[in-house]
Structure formats: structure tokens, C-alpha cells
């Protein structure tokens, strides 16, 4: 019986590890998209950039 519990514990632990890896990957991808958007804004000429007031809409 003890081995069954250890196996179940290992399965649960691995499931949490995989979930955490997936969440981390999703956060990293979101940050990469955000950084790419910011870089694209600053590559534009100053006249075509959004105003600071418009940029505030993206802040929480």
C-alpha cells in the first residue's frame, strides 16, 4: 500500500509541476507580446504615437 501512495504522490507532484510550467510559459508569452507592442509604438514617428492619455487606457 505504501508504494501506491508514493506513486500517487509522484503523479500529483508531476501534475503540479507541469501546470506551473504551463502557467509560466503563458505568462512569458504574454510579456513577450506586450514588449513587442511597446517596441512597435516607439519605432513609429513621434507624431503617430498614441498620446499619453490614450496610453493610460492600457494601465490597470
mmCIF file as Biopython writes it, N, C-alpha, C and O atoms, coordinates in Angstrom:
data_model
#
loop_
_atom_site.group_PDB
_atom_site.id
_atom_site.type_symbol
_atom_site.label_atom_id
_atom_site.label_alt_id
_atom_site.label_comp_id
_atom_site.label_asym_id
_atom_site.label_entity_id
_atom_site.label_seq_id
_atom_site.pdbx_PDB_ins_code
_atom_site.Cartn_x
_atom_site.Cartn_y
_atom_site.Cartn_z
_atom_site.occupancy
_atom_site.B_iso_or_equiv
_atom_site.auth_seq_id
_atom_site.auth_asym_id
_atom_site.pdbx_PDB_model_num
ATOM 1   N N  . UNK A ? 1  ? 0.819  -1.192 0.000   1.0 0.0 1  A 1 
ATOM 2   C CA . UNK A ? 1  ? 0.000  0.000  0.000   1.0 0.0 1  A 1 
ATOM 3   C C  . UNK A ? 1  ? 0.868  1.263  0.000   1.0 0.0 1  A 1 
ATOM 4   O O  . UNK A ? 1  ? 0.525  2.261  -0.633  1.0 0.0 1  A 1 
ATOM 5   N N  . UNK A ? 2  ? 1.975  1.207  0.704   1.0 0.0 2  A 1 
ATOM 6   C CA . UNK A ? 2  ? 2.853  2.374  0.790   1.0 0.0 2  A 1 
ATOM 7   C C  . UNK A ? 2  ? 3.354  2.788  -0.590  1.0 0.0 2  A 1 
ATOM 8   O O  . UNK A ? 2  ? 3.417  3.981  -0.886  1.0 0.0 2  A 1 
ATOM 9   N N  . UNK A ? 3  ? 3.706  1.842  -1.426  1.0 0.0 3  A 1 
ATOM 10  C CA . UNK A ? 3  ? 4.186  2.163  -2.767  1.0 0.0 3  A 1 
ATOM 11  C C  . UNK A ? 3  ? 3.109  2.843  -3.599  1.0 0.0 3  A 1 
ATOM 12  O O  . UNK A ? 3  ? 3.406  3.730  -4.399  1.0 0.0 3  A 1 
ATOM 13  N N  . UNK A ? 4  ? 1.849  2.424  -3.411  1.0 0.0 4  A 1 
ATOM 14  C CA . UNK A ? 4  ? 0.750  3.065  -4.138  1.0 0.0 4  A 1 
ATOM 15  C C  . UNK A ? 4  ? 0.643  4.536  -3.756  1.0 0.0 4  A 1 
ATOM 16  O O  . UNK A ? 4  ? 0.430  5.394  -4.613  1.0 0.0 4  A 1 
ATOM 17  N N  . UNK A ? 5  ? 0.793  4.822  -2.463  1.0 0.0 5  A 1 
ATOM 18  C CA . UNK A ? 5  ? 0.710  6.211  -2.013  1.0 0.0 5  A 1 
ATOM 19  C C  . UNK A ? 5  ? 1.866  7.036  -2.563  1.0 0.0 5  A 1 
ATOM 20  O O  . UNK A ? 5  ? 1.680  8.190  -2.949  1.0 0.0 5  A 1 
ATOM 21  N N  . UNK A ? 6  ? 3.039  6.457  -2.601  1.0 0.0 6  A 1 
ATOM 22  C CA . UNK A ? 6  ? 4.187  7.174  -3.146  1.0 0.0 6  A 1 
ATOM 23  C C  . UNK A ? 6  ? 3.997  7.439  -4.630  1.0 0.0 6  A 1 
ATOM 24  O O  . UNK A ? 6  ? 4.334  8.519  -5.117  1.0 0.0 6  A 1 
ATOM 25  N N  . UNK A ? 7  ? 3.461  6.467  -5.348  1.0 0.0 7  A 1 
ATOM 26  C CA . UNK A ? 7  ? 3.213  6.659  -6.776  1.0 0.0 7  A 1 
ATOM 27  C C  . UNK A ? 7  ? 2.183  7.754  -7.006  1.0 0.0 7  A 1 
ATOM 28  O O  . UNK A ? 7  ? 2.346  8.588  -7.897  1.0 0.0 7  A 1 
ATOM 29  N N  . UNK A ? 8  ? 1.124  7.751  -6.206  1.0 0.0 8  A 1 
ATOM 30  C CA . UNK A ? 8  ? 0.091  8.773  -6.333  1.0 0.0 8  A 1 
ATOM 31  C C  . UNK A ? 8  ? 0.670  10.149 -6.006  1.0 0.0 8  A 1 
ATOM 32  O O  . UNK A ? 8  ? 0.364  11.133 -6.679  1.0 0.0 8  A 1 
ATOM 33  N N  . UNK A ? 9  ? 1.495  10.212 -4.985  1.0 0.0 9  A 1 
ATOM 34  C CA . UNK A ? 9  ? 2.145  11.477 -4.629  1.0 0.0 9  A 1 
ATOM 35  C C  . UNK A ? 9  ? 3.030  11.986 -5.749  1.0 0.0 9  A 1 
ATOM 36  O O  . UNK A ? 9  ? 3.062  13.185 -6.028  1.0 0.0 9  A 1 
ATOM 37  N N  . UNK A ? 10 ? 3.751  11.075 -6.394  1.0 0.0 10 A 1 
ATOM 38  C CA . UNK A ? 10 ? 4.611  11.465 -7.507  1.0 0.0 10 A 1 
ATOM 39  C C  . UNK A ? 10 ? 3.786  11.958 -8.690  1.0 0.0 10 A 1 
ATOM 40  O O  . UNK A ? 10 ? 4.164  12.920 -9.360  1.0 0.0 10 A 1 
ATOM 41  N N  . UNK A ? 11 ? 2.661  11.300 -8.945  1.0 0.0 11 A 1 
ATOM 42  C CA . UNK A ? 11 ? 1.780  11.716 -10.047 1.0 0.0 11 A 1 
ATOM 43  C C  . UNK A ? 11 ? 1.227  13.111 -9.780  1.0 0.0 11 A 1 
ATOM 44  O O  . UNK A ? 11 ? 1.221  13.964 -10.668 1.0 0.0 11 A 1 
ATOM 45  N N  . UNK A ? 12 ? 0.765  13.338 -8.559  1.0 0.0 12 A 1 
ATOM 46  C CA . UNK A ? 12 ? 0.211  14.652 -8.208  1.0 0.0 12 A 1 
ATOM 47  C C  . UNK A ? 12 ? 1.295  15.724 -8.287  1.0 0.0 12 A 1 
ATOM 48  O O  . UNK A ? 12 ? 1.062  16.815 -8.807  1.0 0.0 12 A 1 
ATOM 49  N N  . UNK A ? 13 ? 2.464  15.410 -7.774  1.0 0.0 13 A 1 
ATOM 50  C CA . UNK A ? 13 ? 3.573  16.360 -7.815  1.0 0.0 13 A 1 
ATOM 51  C C  . UNK A ? 13 ? 3.941  16.710 -9.255  1.0 0.0 13 A 1 
ATOM 52  O O  . UNK A ? 13 ? 4.182  17.874 -9.571  1.0 0.0 13 A 1 
ATOM 53  N N  . UNK A ? 14 ? 3.982  15.718 -10.110 1.0 0.0 14 A 1 
ATOM 54  C CA . UNK A ? 14 ? 4.307  15.953 -11.518 1.0 0.0 14 A 1 
ATOM 55  C C  . UNK A ? 14 ? 3.224  16.782 -12.196 1.0 0.0 14 A 1 
ATOM 56  O O  . UNK A ? 14 ? 3.523  17.635 -13.031 1.0 0.0 14 A 1 
ATOM 57  N N  . UNK A ? 15 ? 1.965  16.531 -11.838 1.0 0.0 15 A 1 
ATOM 58  C CA . UNK A ? 15 ? 0.863  17.308 -12.423 1.0 0.0 15 A 1 
ATOM 59  C C  . UNK A ? 15 ? 0.989  18.783 -12.033 1.0 0.0 15 A 1 
ATOM 60  O O  . UNK A ? 15 ? 0.795  19.663 -12.872 1.0 0.0 15 A 1 
ATOM 61  N N  . UNK A ? 16 ? 1.311  19.055 -10.773 1.0 0.0 16 A 1 
ATOM 62  C CA . UNK A ? 16 ? 1.503  20.440 -10.342 1.0 0.0 16 A 1 
ATOM 63  C C  . UNK A ? 16 ? 2.686  21.078 -11.061 1.0 0.0 16 A 1 
ATOM 64  O O  . UNK A ? 16 ? 2.619  22.235 -11.476 1.0 0.0 16 A 1 
ATOM 65  N N  . UNK A ? 17 ? 3.767  20.319 -11.205 1.0 0.0 17 A 1 
ATOM 66  C CA . UNK A ? 17 ? 4.947  20.847 -11.889 1.0 0.0 17 A 1 
ATOM 67  C C  . UNK A ? 17 ? 4.616  21.211 -13.325 1.0 0.0 17 A 1 
ATOM 68  O O  . UNK A ? 17 ? 5.014  22.269 -13.814 1.0 0.0 17 A 1 
ATOM 69  N N  . UNK A ? 18 ? 3.881  20.325 -14.006 1.0 0.0 18 A 1 
ATOM 70  C CA . UNK A ? 18 ? 3.500  20.594 -15.393 1.0 0.0 18 A 1 
ATOM 71  C C  . UNK A ? 18 ? 2.583  21.806 -15.483 1.0 0.0 18 A 1 
ATOM 72  O O  . UNK A ? 18 ? 2.717  22.633 -16.386 1.0 0.0 18 A 1 
ATOM 73  N N  . UNK A ? 19 ? 1.640  21.906 -14.529 1.0 0.0 19 A 1 
ATOM 74  C CA . UNK A ? 19 ? 0.734  23.062 -14.527 1.0 0.0 19 A 1 
ATOM 75  C C  . UNK A ? 19 ? 1.523  24.350 -14.329 1.0 0.0 19 A 1 
ATOM 76  O O  . UNK A ? 19 ? 1.296  25.338 -15.028 1.0 0.0 19 A 1 
ATOM 77  N N  . UNK A ? 20 ? 2.444  24.338 -13.379 1.0 0.0 20 A 1 
ATOM 78  C CA . UNK A ? 20 ? 3.244  25.534 -13.120 1.0 0.0 20 A 1 
ATOM 79  C C  . UNK A ? 20 ? 4.096  25.903 -14.326 1.0 0.0 20 A 1 
ATOM 80  O O  . UNK A ? 20 ? 4.274  27.085 -14.618 1.0 0.0 20 A 1 
ATOM 81  N N  . UNK A ? 21 ? 4.617  24.923 -15.019 1.0 0.0 21 A 1 
ATOM 82  C CA . UNK A ? 21 ? 5.403  25.182 -16.223 1.0 0.0 21 A 1 
ATOM 83  C C  . UNK A ? 21 ? 4.528  25.823 -17.291 1.0 0.0 21 A 1 
ATOM 84  O O  . UNK A ? 21 ? 4.942  26.777 -17.950 1.0 0.0 21 A 1 
ATOM 85  N N  . UNK A ? 22 ? 3.320  25.298 -17.462 1.0 0.0 22 A 1 
ATOM 86  C CA . UNK A ? 22 ? 2.393  25.841 -18.454 1.0 0.0 22 A 1 
ATOM 87  C C  . UNK A ? 22 ? 2.017  27.278 -18.123 1.0 0.0 22 A 1 
ATOM 88  O O  . UNK A ? 22 ? 2.009  28.140 -19.003 1.0 0.0 22 A 1 
ATOM 89  N N  . UNK A ? 23 ? 1.706  27.538 -16.860 1.0 0.0 23 A 1 
ATOM 90  C CA . UNK A ? 23 ? 1.355  28.901 -16.447 1.0 0.0 23 A 1 
ATOM 91  C C  . UNK A ? 23 ? 2.541  29.838 -16.671 1.0 0.0 23 A 1 
ATOM 92  O O  . UNK A ? 23 ? 2.366  30.956 -17.154 1.0 0.0 23 A 1 
ATOM 93  N N  . UNK A ? 24 ? 3.724  29.394 -16.328 1.0 0.0 24 A 1 
ATOM 94  C CA . UNK A ? 24 ? 4.922  30.202 -16.555 1.0 0.0 24 A 1 
ATOM 95  C C  . UNK A ? 24 ? 5.134  30.499 -18.028 1.0 0.0 24 A 1 
ATOM 96  O O  . UNK A ? 24 ? 5.492  31.619 -18.392 1.0 0.0 24 A 1 
ATOM 97  N N  . UNK A ? 25 ? 4.918  29.508 -18.873 1.0 0.0 25 A 1 
ATOM 98  C CA . UNK A ? 25 ? 5.057  29.713 -20.319 1.0 0.0 25 A 1 
ATOM 99  C C  . UNK A ? 25 ? 4.028  30.708 -20.837 1.0 0.0 25 A 1 
ATOM 100 O O  . UNK A ? 25 ? 4.334  31.533 -21.698 1.0 0.0 25 A 1 
ATOM 101 N N  . UNK A ? 26 ? 2.801  30.630 -20.309 1.0 0.0 26 A 1 
ATOM 102 C CA . UNK A ? 26 ? 1.750  31.552 -20.740 1.0 0.0 26 A 1 
ATOM 103 C C  . UNK A ? 26 ? 2.080  32.985 -20.316 1.0 0.0 26 A 1 
ATOM 104 O O  . UNK A ? 26 ? 1.868  33.924 -21.083 1.0 0.0 26 A 1 
ATOM 105 N N  . UNK A ? 27 ? 2.589  33.153 -19.117 1.0 0.0 27 A 1 
ATOM 106 C CA . UNK A ? 27 ? 2.970  34.485 -18.641 1.0 0.0 27 A 1 
ATOM 107 C C  . UNK A ? 27 ? 4.112  35.039 -19.486 1.0 0.0 27 A 1 
ATOM 108 O O  . UNK A ? 27 ? 4.090  36.206 -19.874 1.0 0.0 27 A 1 
ATOM 109 N N  . UNK A ? 28 ? 5.104  34.207 -19.769 1.0 0.0 28 A 1 
ATOM 110 C CA . UNK A ? 28 ? 6.238  34.651 -20.580 1.0 0.0 28 A 1 
ATOM 111 C C  . UNK A ? 28 ? 5.785  35.060 -21.977 1.0 0.0 28 A 1 
ATOM 112 O O  . UNK A ? 28 ? 6.253  36.068 -22.507 1.0 0.0 28 A 1 
ATOM 113 N N  . UNK A ? 29 ? 4.885  34.296 -22.574 1.0 0.0 29 A 1 
ATOM 114 C CA . UNK A ? 29 ? 4.391  34.631 -23.913 1.0 0.0 29 A 1 
ATOM 115 C C  . UNK A ? 29 ? 3.631  35.953 -23.887 1.0 0.0 29 A 1 
ATOM 116 O O  . UNK A ? 29 ? 3.782  36.773 -24.792 1.0 0.0 29 A 1 
ATOM 117 N N  . UNK A ? 30 ? 2.824  36.161 -22.865 1.0 0.0 30 A 1 
ATOM 118 C CA . UNK A ? 30 ? 2.088  37.419 -22.744 1.0 0.0 30 A 1 
ATOM 119 C C  . UNK A ? 30 ? 3.024  38.601 -22.582 1.0 0.0 30 A 1 
ATOM 120 O O  . UNK A ? 30 ? 2.801  39.654 -23.180 1.0 0.0 30 A 1 
ATOM 121 N N  . UNK A ? 31 ? 4.064  38.443 -21.784 1.0 0.0 31 A 1 
ATOM 122 C CA . UNK A ? 31 ? 5.036  39.520 -21.606 1.0 0.0 31 A 1 
ATOM 123 C C  . UNK A ? 31 ? 5.782  39.812 -22.898 1.0 0.0 31 A 1 
ATOM 124 O O  . UNK A ? 31 ? 6.047  40.973 -23.211 1.0 0.0 31 A 1 
ATOM 125 N N  . UNK A ? 32 ? 6.122  38.775 -23.650 1.0 0.0 32 A 1 
ATOM 126 C CA . UNK A ? 32 ? 6.807  38.985 -24.926 1.0 0.0 32 A 1 
ATOM 127 C C  . UNK A ? 32 ? 5.933  39.769 -25.890 1.0 0.0 32 A 1 
ATOM 128 O O  . UNK A ? 32 ? 6.425  40.653 -26.592 1.0 0.0 32 A 1 
ATOM 129 N N  . UNK A ? 33 ? 4.628  39.454 -25.934 1.0 0.0 33 A 1 
ATOM 130 C CA . UNK A ? 33 ? 3.714  40.196 -26.808 1.0 0.0 33 A 1 
ATOM 131 C C  . UNK A ? 33 ? 3.608  41.653 -26.372 1.0 0.0 33 A 1 
ATOM 132 O O  . UNK A ? 33 ? 3.585  42.557 -27.208 1.0 0.0 33 A 1 
ATOM 133 N N  . UNK A ? 34 ? 3.545  41.877 -25.063 1.0 0.0 34 A 1 
ATOM 134 C CA . UNK A ? 34 ? 3.439  43.241 -24.549 1.0 0.0 34 A 1 
ATOM 135 C C  . UNK A ? 34 ? 4.687  44.048 -24.885 1.0 0.0 34 A 1 
ATOM 136 O O  . UNK A ? 34 ? 4.589  45.193 -25.325 1.0 0.0 34 A 1 
ATOM 137 N N  . UNK A ? 35 ? 5.845  43.460 -24.683 1.0 0.0 35 A 1 
ATOM 138 C CA . UNK A ? 35 ? 7.099  44.148 -25.002 1.0 0.0 35 A 1 
ATOM 139 C C  . UNK A ? 35 ? 7.178  44.441 -26.495 1.0 0.0 35 A 1 
ATOM 140 O O  . UNK A ? 35 ? 7.634  45.514 -26.891 1.0 0.0 35 A 1 
ATOM 141 N N  . UNK A ? 36 ? 6.740  43.504 -27.324 1.0 0.0 36 A 1 
ATOM 142 C CA . UNK A ? 36 ? 6.753  43.727 -28.774 1.0 0.0 36 A 1 
ATOM 143 C C  . UNK A ? 36 ? 5.842  44.891 -29.149 1.0 0.0 36 A 1 
ATOM 144 O O  . UNK A ? 36 ? 6.190  45.693 -30.016 1.0 0.0 36 A 1 
ATOM 145 N N  . UNK A ? 37 ? 4.682  44.992 -28.506 1.0 0.0 37 A 1 
ATOM 146 C CA . UNK A ? 37 ? 3.772  46.119 -28.782 1.0 0.0 37 A 1 
ATOM 147 C C  . UNK A ? 37 ? 4.407  47.441 -28.379 1.0 0.0 37 A 1 
ATOM 148 O O  . UNK A ? 37 ? 4.330  48.423 -29.117 1.0 0.0 37 A 1 
ATOM 149 N N  . UNK A ? 38 ? 5.032  47.464 -27.212 1.0 0.0 38 A 1 
ATOM 150 C CA . UNK A ? 38 ? 5.671  48.701 -26.744 1.0 0.0 38 A 1 
ATOM 151 C C  . UNK A ? 38 ? 6.798  49.102 -27.686 1.0 0.0 38 A 1 
ATOM 152 O O  . UNK A ? 38 ? 6.925  50.275 -28.037 1.0 0.0 38 A 1 
ATOM 153 N N  . UNK A ? 39 ? 7.608  48.147 -28.094 1.0 0.0 39 A 1 
ATOM 154 C CA . UNK A ? 39 ? 8.700  48.458 -29.024 1.0 0.0 39 A 1 
ATOM 155 C C  . UNK A ? 39 ? 8.164  48.974 -30.349 1.0 0.0 39 A 1 
ATOM 156 O O  . UNK A ? 39 ? 8.735  49.894 -30.934 1.0 0.0 39 A 1 
ATOM 157 N N  . UNK A ? 40 ? 7.070  48.388 -30.827 1.0 0.0 40 A 1 
ATOM 158 C CA . UNK A ? 40 ? 6.480  48.834 -32.093 1.0 0.0 40 A 1 
ATOM 159 C C  . UNK A ? 40 ? 5.992  50.275 -31.978 1.0 0.0 40 A 1 
ATOM 160 O O  . UNK A ? 40 ? 6.120  51.050 -32.926 1.0 0.0 40 A 1 
ATOM 161 N N  . UNK A ? 41 ? 5.435  50.637 -30.828 1.0 0.0 41 A 1 
ATOM 162 C CA . UNK A ? 41 ? 4.965  52.014 -30.631 1.0 0.0 41 A 1 
ATOM 163 C C  . UNK A ? 41 ? 6.127  52.991 -30.713 1.0 0.0 41 A 1 
ATOM 164 O O  . UNK A ? 41 ? 6.011  54.039 -31.349 1.0 0.0 41 A 1 
ATOM 165 N N  . UNK A ? 42 ? 7.243  52.662 -30.078 1.0 0.0 42 A 1 
ATOM 166 C CA . UNK A ? 42 ? 8.356  53.603 -30.040 1.0 0.0 42 A 1 
ATOM 167 C C  . UNK A ? 42 ? 9.183  53.607 -31.319 1.0 0.0 42 A 1 
ATOM 168 O O  . UNK A ? 42 ? 10.033 54.479 -31.493 1.0 0.0 42 A 1 
ATOM 169 N N  . UNK A ? 43 ? 8.957  52.665 -32.206 1.0 0.0 43 A 1 
ATOM 170 C CA . UNK A ? 43 ? 9.625  52.698 -33.509 1.0 0.0 43 A 1 
ATOM 171 C C  . UNK A ? 43 ? 8.894  53.629 -34.471 1.0 0.0 43 A 1 
ATOM 172 O O  . UNK A ? 43 ? 9.454  54.044 -35.486 1.0 0.0 43 A 1 
ATOM 173 N N  . UNK A ? 44 ? 7.636  53.956 -34.150 1.0 0.0 44 A 1 
ATOM 174 C CA . UNK A ? 44 ? 6.864  54.848 -35.010 1.0 0.0 44 A 1 
ATOM 175 C C  . UNK A ? 44 ? 7.368  56.278 -34.837 1.0 0.0 44 A 1 
ATOM 176 O O  . UNK A ? 44 ? 7.935  56.616 -33.797 1.0 0.0 44 A 1 
ATOM 177 N N  . UNK A ? 45 ? 7.165  57.113 -35.847 1.0 0.0 45 A 1 
ATOM 178 C CA . UNK A ? 45 ? 7.494  58.535 -35.675 1.0 0.0 45 A 1 
ATOM 179 C C  . UNK A ? 45 ? 6.670  59.127 -34.527 1.0 0.0 45 A 1 
ATOM 180 O O  . UNK A ? 45 ? 5.561  58.669 -34.252 1.0 0.0 45 A 1 
ATOM 181 N N  . UNK A ? 46 ? 7.207  60.125 -33.873 1.0 0.0 46 A 1 
ATOM 182 C CA . UNK A ? 46 ? 6.554  60.696 -32.689 1.0 0.0 46 A 1 
ATOM 183 C C  . UNK A ? 46 ? 5.133  61.161 -32.982 1.0 0.0 46 A 1 
ATOM 184 O O  . UNK A ? 46 ? 4.261  61.041 -32.122 1.0 0.0 46 A 1 
ATOM 185 N N  . UNK A ? 47 ? 4.885  61.684 -34.167 1.0 0.0 47 A 1 
ATOM 186 C CA . UNK A ? 47 ? 3.556  62.215 -34.495 1.0 0.0 47 A 1 
ATOM 187 C C  . UNK A ? 47 ? 2.502  61.111 -34.545 1.0 0.0 47 A 1 
ATOM 188 O O  . UNK A ? 47 ? 1.326  61.379 -34.299 1.0 0.0 47 A 1 
ATOM 189 N N  . UNK A ? 48 ? 2.896  59.885 -34.855 1.0 0.0 48 A 1 
ATOM 190 C CA . UNK A ? 48 ? 1.906  58.817 -34.979 1.0 0.0 48 A 1 
ATOM 191 C C  . UNK A ? 48 ? 1.796  57.948 -33.726 1.0 0.0 48 A 1 
ATOM 192 O O  . UNK A ? 48 ? 1.028  56.987 -33.702 1.0 0.0 48 A 1 
ATOM 193 N N  . UNK A ? 49 ? 2.556  58.282 -32.694 1.0 0.0 49 A 1 
ATOM 194 C CA . UNK A ? 49 ? 2.460  57.540 -31.436 1.0 0.0 49 A 1 
ATOM 195 C C  . UNK A ? 49 ? 1.178  57.927 -30.705 1.0 0.0 49 A 1 
ATOM 196 O O  . UNK A ? 49 ? 0.686  59.043 -30.870 1.0 0.0 49 A 1 
ATOM 197 N N  . UNK A ? 50 ? 0.637  57.022 -29.905 1.0 0.0 50 A 1 
ATOM 198 C CA . UNK A ? 50 ? -0.537 57.394 -29.109 1.0 0.0 50 A 1 
ATOM 199 C C  . UNK A ? 50 ? -0.166 58.438 -28.056 1.0 0.0 50 A 1 
ATOM 200 O O  . UNK A ? 50 ? 0.968  58.476 -27.581 1.0 0.0 50 A 1 
ATOM 201 N N  . UNK A ? 51 ? -1.113 59.267 -27.705 1.0 0.0 51 A 1 
ATOM 202 C CA . UNK A ? 51 ? -0.876 60.276 -26.673 1.0 0.0 51 A 1 
ATOM 203 C C  . UNK A ? 51 ? -0.737 59.584 -25.315 1.0 0.0 51 A 1 
ATOM 204 O O  . UNK A ? 51 ? -1.183 58.449 -25.149 1.0 0.0 51 A 1 
ATOM 205 N N  . UNK A ? 52 ? -0.126 60.260 -24.355 1.0 0.0 52 A 1 
ATOM 206 C CA . UNK A ? 52 ? -0.033 59.659 -23.014 1.0 0.0 52 A 1 
ATOM 207 C C  . UNK A ? 52 ? -1.404 59.329 -22.426 1.0 0.0 52 A 1 
ATOM 208 O O  . UNK A ? 52 ? -1.549 58.351 -21.692 1.0 0.0 52 A 1 
ATOM 209 N N  . UNK A ? 53 ? -2.412 60.149 -22.752 1.0 0.0 53 A 1 
ATOM 210 C CA . UNK A ? 53 ? -3.760 59.877 -22.248 1.0 0.0 53 A 1 
ATOM 211 C C  . UNK A ? 53 ? -4.297 58.573 -22.833 1.0 0.0 53 A 1 
ATOM 212 O O  . UNK A ? 53 ? -4.926 57.783 -22.129 1.0 0.0 53 A 1 
ATOM 213 N N  . UNK A ? 54 ? -4.049 58.355 -24.113 1.0 0.0 54 A 1 
ATOM 214 C CA . UNK A ? 54 ? -4.504 57.114 -24.742 1.0 0.0 54 A 1 
ATOM 215 C C  . UNK A ? 54 ? -3.739 55.918 -24.178 1.0 0.0 54 A 1 
ATOM 216 O O  . UNK A ? 54 ? -4.299 54.832 -24.026 1.0 0.0 54 A 1 
ATOM 217 N N  . UNK A ? 55 ? -2.474 56.120 -23.872 1.0 0.0 55 A 1 
ATOM 218 C CA . UNK A ? 55 ? -1.665 55.026 -23.330 1.0 0.0 55 A 1 
ATOM 219 C C  . UNK A ? 55 ? -2.155 54.617 -21.943 1.0 0.0 55 A 1 
ATOM 220 O O  . UNK A ? 55 ? -1.975 53.468 -21.539 1.0 0.0 55 A 1 
ATOM 221 N N  . UNK A ? 56 ? -2.770 55.540 -21.213 1.0 0.0 56 A 1 
ATOM 222 C CA . UNK A ? 56 ? -3.263 55.230 -19.865 1.0 0.0 56 A 1 
ATOM 223 C C  . UNK A ? 56 ? -4.352 54.169 -19.891 1.0 0.0 56 A 1 
ATOM 224 O O  . UNK A ? 56 ? -4.558 53.474 -18.895 1.0 0.0 56 A 1 
ATOM 225 N N  . UNK A ? 57 ? -5.047 54.031 -21.002 1.0 0.0 57 A 1 
ATOM 226 C CA . UNK A ? 57 ? -6.102 53.019 -21.087 1.0 0.0 57 A 1 
ATOM 227 C C  . UNK A ? 57 ? -5.542 51.619 -20.920 1.0 0.0 57 A 1 
ATOM 228 O O  . UNK A ? 57 ? -6.271 50.710 -20.524 1.0 0.0 57 A 1 
ATOM 229 N N  . UNK A ? 58 ? -4.250 51.424 -21.217 1.0 0.0 58 A 1 
ATOM 230 C CA . UNK A ? 58 ? -3.649 50.102 -21.123 1.0 0.0 58 A 1 
ATOM 231 C C  . UNK A ? 58 ? -3.131 49.813 -19.722 1.0 0.0 58 A 1 
ATOM 232 O O  . UNK A ? 58 ? -2.723 48.687 -19.436 1.0 0.0 58 A 1 
ATOM 233 N N  . UNK A ? 59 ? -3.140 50.807 -18.848 1.0 0.0 59 A 1 
ATOM 234 C CA . UNK A ? 59 ? -2.686 50.613 -17.470 1.0 0.0 59 A 1 
ATOM 235 C C  . UNK A ? 59 ? -3.854 50.152 -16.622 1.0 0.0 59 A 1 
ATOM 236 O O  . UNK A ? 59 ? -5.007 50.482 -16.898 1.0 0.0 59 A 1 
ATOM 237 N N  . UNK A ? 60 ? -3.543 49.383 -15.585 1.0 0.0 60 A 1 
ATOM 238 C CA . UNK A ? 60 ? -4.616 48.879 -14.725 1.0 0.0 60 A 1 
ATOM 239 C C  . UNK A ? 60 ? -4.863 49.807 -13.590 1.0 0.0 60 A 1 
ATOM 240 O O  . UNK A ? 60 ? -5.733 49.548 -12.758 1.0 0.0 60 A 1 
#
